[in-house]
Amino acid sequence: MTQCPYWQSKPESPCMNNNSNTIKLTILELIEIALYTVQKINNYPKSFGKTVDNYFHLLFPDEVKAYLIGRTINHKYTKQIQRGC
């Protein structure tokens, strides 16, 4: 297999640039999102012609945003439960 597509892509968002991780994603979170992105691309029908090498850099930023939104919603919901609302 070729080098990981993450390293082939150019950082297009702060979360992908190691020097400016302003949203504080851990390496494990980035790996989880990357693996999910690869799995999602691999599950596309072959007729779509989508490959990890061609689409990872396009989908990864969107998956990061979706992950952050989900994390924020879960955090707010957990706080509500803890307060008994």
N, C-alpha and C positions, 0 to 999 in steps of 0.2 A: 504494500500500500504506500502511496505517496505520503509526504509529510502532512501532518494534521492541517486541514483546511483553515483552521483558526489562525495559524501562524502565516499562512499564505495570504490571508486577507489583510487589507489595510484598516487600521482602526478608524471607524466611522462614528463612534460614539464614545463618550468619556469612560464608560464601563469597560471598553475593550482596550483602552490605553493604560498600560501598567503604571505610568507616571501620574495619571490623573483619575484614579478610581474614586471619584467624588461620591458615588452612591454606595460605596462600601460593600461590594459583593465579595464574598470570600472565594478563594480558589475552588473550593468544593462546590460552591453554588455555580460558578462559571462552568465547571466540568459537568455538573448535572444538566445545565441548560444546553451545553454543547452536545452532550449525548442525546438529549431529547430532540434537538434539532436534527442531528444525523439520523436518528430513528424515524423522525417525521419524513425526511427526504427519502429515505430508503423504502418507506411504505407507500410512496406515490406509485401509481401504476407505471410500469416500464414505458408504456406508450407516451407518457408525458415527456420522456426524455430528460427528466431531471436527475442530476447526479450530485453527490455531496460536493465534489470539486467545483461544480458550476453554480450551486445555489446556496451553499453554506453562508457565505459572506452577505447574501441578501436577506436570508431568514434570521440569522443569529441576532441582529439588533432588535428585531421585532419580538423574538422569543425572550430576550432580556427584558424588554418593556412589559410584556405579558407576565413574566415572573415577578417583576417588581410590583405590578398592580395587584397580583394575587397575594403577594407577601404583605402588602399594605392592608388589604381587605382582611386577611386572616389576623393580622396584628390588632386591628381595630375591633374585630369581632371577639377576639380573645379578651381584650380589655373590657368589653361590654359584659361578657359572661362573668368575668372576675368581679365586676362591680355589682352584678346581679340585675342588670337592666334587661 
